[in-house]
Amino acid sequence: MVAGLAAADGGLAEGASLGQHLAGQEPALDDVGERGARWSRRSLVAVNEVRGPGGKGFASVLLTDGCCGALHPLNQNVSSFQRKFVGEVKRCEELERILAYLVQEINKADIPLPEGETSPPAPPLKQVLEMQEQLQKLEVELREVTKNKEKLRKNLLELIEYTHMLRVTKKFVRRTVEFEPTYEEFPSLDTDSLLDYSCMQRLGAKLGFVSGLINQGKVEAFERMLWRVCKGYTIVTYAELDEPLEDPETGEVIKWYVFLISFWGEQIGHKVKKICDCYHCHVYPYPSTAEERREIQEGLDTRIQDLYTVLHKTEDYLRQVLCKAAESVYARAVQVKKMKAIYHMLNLCSFDVTNKCLIAEVWCPEADLPDLRRALQDGSRESGATIPSFMNTIPTKETPPTLIRTNKFTEGFQNIVDAYGVGSYREVNPALFTIITFPFLFAVMFGDFGHGFVMFLFALLLVLNENHPRLSQSQEIMRMFFNGRYILLLMGLFSVYTGLIYNDCFSKSVNLFGSGWNVSAMYSSSHSPAEHQKMVLWNDSVVRHSRVLQLDPSVPGVFRGPYPLGIDPIWNLATNRLTFLNSFKMKMSVILGIIHMTFGVVLGIFNHLHFRKKFNIYLVSIPELLFMLCMFGYLIFMIVYKWLVYSAKTSRAAPSILIEFINMFLFPASETSGLYVGQEHVQRLLLAVTALSVPVLFLGRPLFLLWLHNGRSCLGVSRSGYTLVRRDSEEEVSLLGSHDIEEGGNQMDDGCREARCEEFNFGEILMTQVIHSIEYCLGCVSNTASYLRLWALSLAHAQLSDVLWAMLMRVGLRVDTTFGVLLLLPVTALFAALTVLILLIMEGLSAFLHAIRLHWVEFQNKFYVGAGTKFVPFSFRLLSSKFNDDMA
């Protein structure tokens, strides 16, 4: 573990921060099978002369992508609000708030946000202050301009509403000649104002008007409320506007009604105005004379034109400001994110007030130590520090994090393993073997030459266009396909291979080398009379009256040898094709499964060798291998032996492997024919070895650890060369000696040794081993049966392909030539669509998930613990990619 910082004289300068990317470069393909990178012990790194909020040199250390991991917090006792760089973090958060407001306004104006291809470096403190001042001024200006724009827009909408109201209410009071009253109390409205009615004056009442606009949905309730409150002393007139208008308050475009309310008396007028306020009516003054109406209308037209002009100029100015801000908002957002990330890292460091330096502890791979030192030197030089920064390697007993270097090809397979669990430090990494076994087991379940070739072409298209920006920034589903493009490529290639073995191409067989079966050799005319008596041969009568004809491989000339590659194409015509393929695929699944699990147990031996736990090899791994091979390894032997020994002539005398395997455990009283001579003695010997391996599995390791604990004077044995993997494990308790001779280690004090003596618990160790042994023994049976999914899914895929061909393509190909050409095109299109949706996507996803299950449960649990911590170095690459999600 490495710790250390560079000297800092000024703010967060660029230094070697992003310009170097020492370990941030795409790493070369490291051996994926390596059990993690070698780590330097935890080391002390200090930054001297910290006079600013951050240090250029320190930034150079933290920004070496992939070189340094997450810092160990050295000031856990200090409150988060009392740490050194809290103010700088708050400043960055304020800048993020302003940038988020800018992005929001830019998106409202439909201005595209250009994202730069290069990532700008973190700015120094002087530029940060200038940026903060500029952004604050820009925010104030934008808020003022936006506020003025909204006011202008609201005034414009109100004037437009007023114009529509005047136009509609003019029709309410216009009287035609034929409808004028004959009595003198009500003169014509065209000559006199309603307010001058002599009749109303004689009655002592004053006639008033309230006009405005109301929402369409509130008209009925508004009218009922007026009637109930005013008790009929109002006259309400409505008219719907021809076109919907935008609400000045909410901005919604809705339908409006223009109303005119006439009332008598001031008391009723106050009630009417209150009701209008309750229903959010837009009330406008009503002109009393036609001349006043005309003047108001002319004034409104002039003001509307002026507002349109001012509003357009305001919008143009606002758009210019936003366009200029959009050019730099991406770079500024990235810089702020980097500054904030750096200050968070600085807050994890310990600040030495006496020496004015920062102290940090980090993990660093040994291979990257020269890069780390170079970054410290560059940071100290560019910051102008009088005292250079320094780095010391310090000893530690902590378990290092796990670093597996990957590239774009191996990353997908490593992600599959990491989804199960991150490997412990220096543990065997299954990803190397998964590169081959995962696509192969998938292909066993997805074996079709045509479907595999389509999948291969799709993956090849993604690989050839992997640098296209749209693919890396596509939606989630497409991004999953893109990230797993190399997995898809290998799965397609292996499916092509297994499709050739199964001789399946869209459910049809391909005759490449000619069948090894000869039909004409079954006719009686081609054989001598002596052979007629021994064999069942064909003649014209048999061929004419038999619905099913059976080829006999024992007849000379019928079977001329195996097909050179895969299944003979003649099986595609046989009525017992499914029976033959079931037997073949079932045995193949069992063989592949047992080999896969045995390989997992063997890999566990390498773990024990590396971690210096050789007793686990003799007490755990070897008994597990004996238990597996004496039972299921013997089953593979019987399958292969039967294939090699029995021929077509002796096939009827061949015993059933399943019956023989069952009899191996039942000890039948009567002797069976068996596969070979001495089979019964061999099976009893294998059963005895299997039975003896079980108690060794259950009790061997706990008793050995107890013997070490009691017979070594309380951990009085040195552990020279032993590598600590997981602290406080039972192996560590039993194997730790009084002198820790491991590299960089010191003598363990007596108090610690006494504490470790108390930690040893034989009952807990015994119970853990018993549970593990029971799980393994039962798992050998269940896991072997689980591999039969290879057979089941392969059968399901083949049958679905056959059904799809029979229901679509066969129907289209059997239509006569007159309409066949017209029908064949849509049938082919439908066949292709269903093939992609059902057989490629649905069946492919099913086989993919089952392949993952076989690796996680059946394979990796034999040797892989996956209880480690992933090495996550400080990196800016993820910060820049989240710009749109965080700011928009």
Backbone hydrogen bonds, N-H to C=O, Kabsch-Sander energy under -0.5 kcal/mol:
donor,donor_aa,acceptor,acceptor_aa,energy
2,V,42,R,-0.5
2,V,362,V,-3.3
3,A,392,N,-0.6
8,A,48,N,-1.8
10,G,54,G,-0.5
13,A,11,G,-1.9
17,S,14,E,-2.9
20,Q,16,A,-0.8
21,H,17,S,-0.6
25,Q,21,H,-1.0
30,D,28,A,-0.7
32,V,30,D,-0.5
34,E,31,D,-1.8
36,G,34,E,-2.1
37,A,403,L,-0.9
40,S,364,C,-2.3
43,S,362,V,-0.7
44,L,392,N,-1.3
45,V,43,S,-0.5
45,V,360,A,-1.4
46,A,390,F,-1.7
47,V,358,L,-2.3
48,N,46,A,-0.5
49,E,355,N,-0.7
49,E,356,K,-0.6
50,V,356,K,-1.6
51,R,8,A,-0.7
51,R,49,E,-1.1
54,G,10,G,-0.6
57,G,7,A,-1.0
59,A,55,G,-2.2
60,S,56,K,-1.6
61,V,57,G,-1.3
62,L,58,F,-2.5
63,L,59,A,-2.1
64,T,61,V,-1.4
65,D,63,L,-1.7
67,C,64,T,-2.4
68,C,64,T,-1.1
69,G,363,W,-1.7
70,A,872,V,-0.5
72,H,361,E,-2.4
74,L,348,L,-2.3
78,V,75,N,-1.2
82,Q,79,S,-1.5
83,R,80,S,-0.6
86,V,83,R,-1.2
89,V,85,F,-1.7
90,K,86,V,-2.3
91,R,87,G,-2.1
92,C,88,E,-2.2
93,E,89,V,-2.2
94,E,90,K,-2.2
95,L,91,R,-2.3
96,E,92,C,-2.4
97,R,93,E,-2.0
98,I,94,E,-2.1
99,L,95,L,-2.5
100,A,96,E,-2.5
101,Y,97,R,-1.9
102,L,98,I,-2.3
103,V,99,L,-2.7
104,Q,100,A,-2.1
105,E,101,Y,-2.2
106,I,102,L,-2.6
107,N,103,V,-2.5
108,K,104,Q,-1.9
109,A,105,E,-1.7
110,D,107,N,-1.3
111,I,106,I,-2.1
116,G,114,P,-0.5
128,V,124,P,-1.8
129,L,125,L,-2.3
130,E,126,K,-2.0
131,M,127,Q,-2.7
132,Q,128,V,-2.6
133,E,129,L,-2.3
134,Q,130,E,-2.5
135,L,131,M,-2.7
136,Q,132,Q,-2.2
137,K,133,E,-2.3
138,L,134,Q,-2.5
139,E,135,L,-2.5
140,V,136,Q,-2.4
141,E,137,K,-2.5
142,L,138,L,-2.6
143,R,139,E,-2.6
144,E,140,V,-2.2
145,V,141,E,-2.8
146,T,142,L,-2.8
147,K,143,R,-2.3
148,N,144,E,-2.7
149,K,145,V,-2.5
150,E,146,T,-2.4
151,K,147,K,-2.1
152,L,148,N,-2.8
153,R,149,K,-2.6
154,K,150,E,-2.5
155,N,151,K,-2.7
156,L,152,L,-2.4
157,L,153,R,-2.4
158,E,154,K,-2.2
159,L,155,N,-2.4
160,I,156,L,-2.3
161,E,157,L,-2.4
162,Y,158,E,-2.4
163,T,159,L,-2.3
164,H,160,I,-2.2
165,M,161,E,-2.5
166,L,162,Y,-2.4
167,R,163,T,-2.1
168,V,164,H,-2.1
169,T,165,M,-2.7
170,K,166,L,-1.3
171,K,168,V,-1.2
172,F,168,V,-0.6
173,V,169,T,-1.2
174,R,170,K,-0.6
179,F,176,T,-0.8
180,E,177,V,-1.2
186,F,183,Y,-0.8
191,T,188,S,-0.8
192,D,188,S,-2.4
196,D,193,S,-1.4
197,Y,194,L,-1.2
199,C,185,E,-0.9
201,Q,197,Y,-1.7
202,R,198,S,-2.6
203,L,199,C,-1.7
204,G,200,M,-0.6
204,G,201,Q,-0.8
205,A,200,M,-2.0
208,G,263,F,-2.9
210,V,261,I,-2.2
211,S,284,Y,-0.7
212,G,259,F,-1.7
213,L,282,H,-1.9
214,I,257,Y,-2.3
216,Q,255,K,-1.7
218,K,215,N,-1.5
219,V,216,Q,-1.0
222,F,218,K,-2.3
223,E,219,V,-2.4
224,R,220,E,-2.2
225,M,221,A,-2.3
226,L,222,F,-2.0
227,W,223,E,-2.1
228,R,224,R,-2.5
229,V,225,M,-2.5
230,C,226,L,-2.3
231,K,227,W,-0.9
232,G,227,W,-0.5
233,Y,230,C,-1.6
235,I,262,S,-2.3
237,T,260,L,-1.8
239,A,258,V,-1.3
241,L,256,W,-2.1
245,L,254,I,-1.8
247,D,252,E,-3.2
251,G,247,D,-2.3
254,I,245,L,-2.2
254,I,252,E,-0.7
257,Y,214,I,-2.5
258,V,239,A,-3.1
259,F,212,G,-2.3
260,L,237,T,-2.0
261,I,210,V,-3.0
262,S,235,I,-2.5
262,S,260,L,-0.5
263,F,208,G,-2.3
264,W,233,Y,-0.9
265,G,206,K,-2.5
269,G,265,G,-1.4
270,H,266,E,-2.2
271,K,267,Q,-1.5
272,V,268,I,-2.4
273,K,269,G,-2.2
274,K,270,H,-2.0
275,I,271,K,-2.4
276,C,272,V,-2.1
277,D,273,K,-1.9
278,C,274,K,-2.2
279,Y,275,I,-1.7
280,H,277,D,-1.3
281,C,276,C,-2.7
282,H,213,L,-2.5
283,V,281,C,-1.0
284,Y,211,S,-2.3
293,R,289,T,-1.9
294,R,290,A,-2.1
295,E,291,E,-2.2
296,I,292,E,-2.4
297,Q,293,R,-2.3
298,E,294,R,-2.2
299,G,295,E,-2.5
300,L,296,I,-2.5
301,D,297,Q,-2.2
302,T,298,E,-1.9
303,R,299,G,-2.3
304,I,300,L,-2.7
305,Q,301,D,-2.0
306,D,302,T,-2.2
307,L,303,R,-2.7
308,Y,304,I,-2.4
309,T,305,Q,-2.0
310,V,306,D,-2.6
311,L,307,L,-3.0
312,H,308,Y,-2.2
313,K,309,T,-2.0
314,T,310,V,-2.4
315,E,311,L,-2.6
316,D,312,H,-2.4
317,Y,313,K,-2.4
318,L,314,T,-2.6
319,R,315,E,-2.5
320,Q,316,D,-2.1
321,V,317,Y,-2.2
322,L,318,L,-2.4
323,C,319,R,-2.8
324,K,320,Q,-2.1
325,A,321,V,-2.2
326,A,322,L,-2.6
327,E,323,C,-1.0
328,S,324,K,-0.6
328,S,325,A,-0.8
329,V,325,A,-1.2
330,Y,326,A,-0.6
332,R,328,S,-2.4
333,A,329,V,-2.3
334,V,330,Y,-2.3
335,Q,331,A,-2.3
336,V,332,R,-2.6
337,K,333,A,-2.2
338,K,334,V,-2.2
339,M,335,Q,-2.6
340,K,336,V,-2.7
341,A,337,K,-2.4
342,I,338,K,-2.5
343,Y,339,M,-2.7
344,H,340,K,-2.0
345,M,341,A,-2.0
346,L,342,I,-2.6
347,N,343,Y,-2.0
348,L,344,H,-0.6
348,L,345,M,-1.0
349,C,346,L,-1.3
350,S,359,I,-3.0
352,D,350,S,-0.6
352,D,357,C,-3.2
353,V,351,F,-0.8
356,K,352,D,-1.0
357,C,352,D,-1.5
358,L,47,V,-1.2
359,I,350,S,-2.8
360,A,45,V,-1.8
362,V,2,V,-4.6
362,V,43,S,-0.5
366,E,38,R,-2.4
368,D,365,P,-1.2
369,L,366,E,-1.0
372,L,368,D,-2.2
373,R,369,L,-2.5
374,R,370,P,-2.4
375,A,371,D,-2.3
376,L,372,L,-2.1
377,Q,373,R,-2.3
378,D,374,R,-2.6
379,G,375,A,-2.5
380,S,376,L,-2.4
381,R,377,Q,-2.4
382,E,378,D,-2.6
383,S,379,G,-1.9
384,G,380,S,-0.7
384,G,381,R,-0.6
385,A,380,S,-1.6
390,F,5,L,-0.6
390,F,46,A,-1.2
392,N,3,A,-0.7
392,N,44,L,-3.9
394,I,1,M,-0.7
394,I,42,R,-2.2
394,I,392,N,-0.5
402,T,869,T,-3.4
403,L,401,P,-0.5
405,R,403,L,-0.5
411,E,407,N,-1.9
414,Q,410,T,-2.2
415,N,411,E,-2.1
416,I,412,G,-1.4
417,V,413,F,-1.6
418,D,414,Q,-2.8
419,A,415,N,-1.7
420,Y,416,I,-0.7
420,Y,417,V,-1.0
421,G,417,V,-1.5
426,R,35,R,-0.7
427,E,424,S,-2.1
429,N,33,G,-0.6
432,L,429,N,-0.9
434,T,430,P,-2.2
435,I,431,A,-1.3
436,I,433,F,-1.0
437,T,433,F,-2.8
438,F,434,T,-1.8
440,F,436,I,-1.5
441,L,437,T,-2.7
442,F,438,F,-2.1
443,A,439,P,-2.2
444,V,440,F,-2.0
445,M,441,L,-1.2
446,F,442,F,-1.2
448,D,446,F,-1.2
449,F,504,D,-3.2
452,G,448,D,-2.6
453,F,449,F,-1.8
454,V,450,G,-2.0
455,M,451,H,-2.2
456,F,452,G,-2.3
457,L,453,F,-2.3
458,F,454,V,-2.1
459,A,455,M,-2.4
460,L,456,F,-2.6
461,L,457,L,-2.1
462,L,458,F,-1.7
463,V,459,A,-2.4
464,L,460,L,-2.5
465,N,461,L,-1.3
466,E,463,V,-1.3
468,H,465,N,-1.7
471,L,468,H,-0.6
472,S,468,H,-1.2
473,Q,469,P,-1.3
474,S,471,L,-1.1
479,R,475,Q,-2.6
480,M,476,E,-1.8
481,F,477,I,-1.7
482,F,478,M,-2.2
483,N,479,R,-2.8
484,G,480,M,-1.6
485,R,482,F,-1.4
488,L,484,G,-2.5
489,L,485,R,-2.1
490,L,486,Y,-2.1
491,M,487,I,-2.5
492,G,488,L,-2.6
493,L,489,L,-2.1
494,F,490,L,-2.8
495,S,491,M,-1.9
496,V,492,G,-1.8
497,Y,493,L,-1.8
498,T,494,F,-2.8
499,G,495,S,-2.2
500,L,496,V,-1.7
501,I,497,Y,-1.9
502,Y,498,T,-2.9
503,N,499,G,-1.0
504,D,499,G,-2.3
505,C,508,K,-2.2
508,K,505,C,-1.1
512,L,510,V,-1.1
518,N,558,V,-3.0
519,V,517,W,-0.5
522,M,519,V,-1.9
523,Y,520,S,-1.4
524,S,538,W,-3.0
526,S,523,Y,-1.2
527,H,524,S,-1.6
532,H,528,S,-1.2
533,Q,529,P,-1.0
534,K,530,A,-0.9
535,M,531,E,-2.0
537,L,535,M,-0.9
538,W,522,M,-3.1
543,V,539,N,-2.3
544,R,540,D,-2.0
545,H,541,S,-2.2
546,S,542,V,-1.6
551,L,549,L,-0.5
555,V,552,D,-1.6
558,V,555,V,-1.9
559,F,555,V,-0.6
560,R,516,G,-3.5
560,R,558,V,-0.7
567,I,501,I,-1.8
571,W,568,D,-1.8
572,N,569,P,-1.5
573,L,570,I,-1.5
574,A,570,I,-0.6
577,R,574,A,-0.9
580,F,576,N,-2.1
581,L,577,R,-2.7
582,N,578,L,-2.4
583,S,579,T,-1.8
584,F,580,F,-2.2
585,K,581,L,-3.0
586,M,582,N,-2.3
587,K,583,S,-1.9
588,M,584,F,-2.1
589,S,585,K,-2.3
590,V,586,M,-1.9
591,I,587,K,-2.3
592,L,588,M,-2.6
593,G,589,S,-2.4
594,I,590,V,-2.3
595,I,591,I,-2.1
596,H,592,L,-2.3
597,M,593,G,-2.5
598,T,594,I,-2.5
599,F,595,I,-2.1
600,G,596,H,-1.5
601,V,597,M,-1.9
602,V,598,T,-2.1
603,L,599,F,-2.0
604,G,600,G,-1.2
605,I,601,V,-0.8
605,I,602,V,-0.9
606,F,602,V,-0.9
607,N,603,L,-1.3
608,H,604,G,-2.0
609,L,605,I,-2.3
610,H,606,F,-2.3
611,F,607,N,-2.3
612,R,609,L,-1.0
613,K,608,H,-3.0
616,N,613,K,-1.4
617,I,613,K,-0.6
617,I,614,K,-0.8
618,Y,614,K,-1.3
619,L,615,F,-2.3
620,V,616,N,-1.8
621,S,616,N,-2.3
622,I,617,I,-2.7
624,E,620,V,-1.9
625,L,621,S,-2.5
626,L,622,I,-2.6
627,F,623,P,-2.5
628,M,624,E,-2.2
629,L,625,L,-3.2
630,C,626,L,-2.3
631,M,627,F,-0.7
632,F,628,M,-1.7
633,G,628,M,-1.5
634,Y,629,L,-1.1
635,L,631,M,-1.0
636,I,632,F,-1.8
637,F,633,G,-2.0
638,M,634,Y,-2.2
639,I,635,L,-2.0
640,V,636,I,-2.6
641,Y,637,F,-2.7
642,K,638,M,-2.3
643,W,639,I,-1.8
644,L,640,V,-2.0
645,V,641,Y,-2.6
646,Y,642,K,-1.5
653,A,650,T,-0.9
654,A,651,S,-1.1
660,E,656,S,-2.2
661,F,657,I,-2.5
662,I,658,L,-2.1
663,N,659,I,-2.6
664,M,660,E,-1.1
665,F,661,F,-0.5
665,F,662,I,-1.3
666,L,662,I,-1.2
667,F,663,N,-1.7
679,Q,676,Y,-1.1
682,V,678,G,-1.8
683,Q,679,Q,-2.4
684,R,680,E,-2.0
685,L,681,H,-2.1
686,L,682,V,-2.3
687,L,683,Q,-2.4
688,A,684,R,-2.2
689,V,685,L,-2.2
690,T,686,L,-2.3
691,A,687,L,-2.7
692,L,688,A,-2.2
693,S,689,V,-1.7
694,V,690,T,-0.9
696,V,692,L,-1.1
697,L,693,S,-2.0
698,F,694,V,-2.2
699,L,695,P,-2.9
700,G,695,P,-0.5
700,G,696,V,-1.9
703,L,699,L,-2.1
704,F,700,G,-2.0
705,L,701,R,-2.3
706,L,702,P,-2.2
707,W,703,L,-2.3
708,L,704,F,-2.2
709,H,705,L,-2.1
710,N,706,L,-2.4
711,G,707,W,-2.3
712,R,708,L,-0.7
714,C,709,H,-0.8
716,G,712,R,-2.3
717,V,736,L,-0.6
719,R,739,H,-0.7
722,Y,719,R,-2.4
724,L,722,Y,-0.6
729,S,726,R,-1.1
733,V,729,S,-2.2
734,S,730,E,-1.9
735,L,731,E,-2.5
736,L,732,E,-2.0
740,D,738,S,-0.5
741,I,739,H,-1.1
745,G,742,E,-2.7
748,M,738,S,-0.8
753,R,749,D,-1.9
754,E,750,D,-2.5
755,A,751,G,-2.1
756,R,752,C,-2.4
757,C,753,R,-1.8
758,E,754,E,-1.8
759,E,755,A,-1.2
760,F,756,R,-0.8
760,F,757,C,-0.6
765,I,761,N,-2.0
766,L,762,F,-2.9
767,M,763,G,-2.5
768,T,764,E,-2.3
769,Q,765,I,-2.3
770,V,766,L,-2.5
771,I,767,M,-2.3
772,H,768,T,-2.2
773,S,769,Q,-2.6
774,I,770,V,-2.7
775,E,771,I,-2.3
776,Y,772,H,-2.2
777,C,773,S,-2.9
778,L,774,I,-2.4
779,G,775,E,-1.9
780,C,776,Y,-2.0
781,V,777,C,-0.8
782,S,778,L,-2.4
783,N,779,G,-3.4
784,T,780,C,-1.1
785,A,781,V,-2.0
786,S,782,S,-1.8
787,Y,783,N,-1.3
788,L,785,A,-1.4
789,R,786,S,-1.7
790,L,787,Y,-1.8
792,A,788,L,-2.4
793,L,789,R,-2.7
794,S,790,L,-1.3
795,L,791,W,-2.4
796,A,792,A,-2.5
797,H,793,L,-2.5
798,A,794,S,-2.2
799,Q,795,L,-2.4
800,L,796,A,-2.4
801,S,797,H,-2.1
802,D,798,A,-2.1
803,V,799,Q,-2.6
804,L,800,L,-2.5
805,W,801,S,-2.1
806,A,802,D,-2.5
807,M,803,V,-2.3
808,L,804,L,-1.3
809,M,804,L,-0.6
810,R,805,W,-2.7
812,G,808,L,-2.4
813,L,809,M,-2.4
814,R,810,R,-1.2
815,V,811,V,-0.5
815,V,812,G,-0.5
820,G,816,D,-1.8
821,V,817,T,-0.7
823,L,819,F,-2.1
824,L,820,G,-2.2
825,L,821,V,-0.9
827,V,823,L,-1.8
828,T,824,L,-2.5
829,A,825,L,-2.2
830,L,826,P,-2.5
831,F,827,V,-2.5
832,A,828,T,-2.5
833,A,829,A,-2.3
834,L,830,L,-2.6
835,T,831,F,-2.0
836,V,832,A,-2.1
837,L,833,A,-2.6
838,I,834,L,-2.7
839,L,834,L,-0.9
840,L,835,T,-2.1
841,I,836,V,-2.2
842,M,837,L,-1.7
843,E,838,I,-2.4
845,L,841,I,-2.5
846,S,842,M,-2.2
847,A,843,E,-2.7
848,F,844,G,-2.3
849,L,845,L,-2.4
850,H,846,S,-2.2
851,A,847,A,-2.2
852,I,848,F,-2.0
853,R,849,L,-2.2
854,L,850,H,-2.3
855,H,851,A,-1.6
856,W,852,I,-2.7
857,V,853,R,-2.6
858,E,853,R,-0.8
859,F,854,L,-1.3
860,Q,855,H,-3.0
862,K,859,F,-1.3
863,F,860,Q,-1.3
864,Y,860,Q,-3.3
865,V,863,F,-0.5
868,G,422,V,-3.0
871,F,402,T,-2.7
872,V,870,K,-0.8
874,F,68,C,-1.7
880,S,876,F,-1.7
881,S,877,R,-1.0
882,K,878,L,-0.6
882,K,879,L,-0.9
883,F,880,S,-1.1
886,D,882,K,-2.1
887,M,883,F,-2.4
888,A,884,N,-1.9
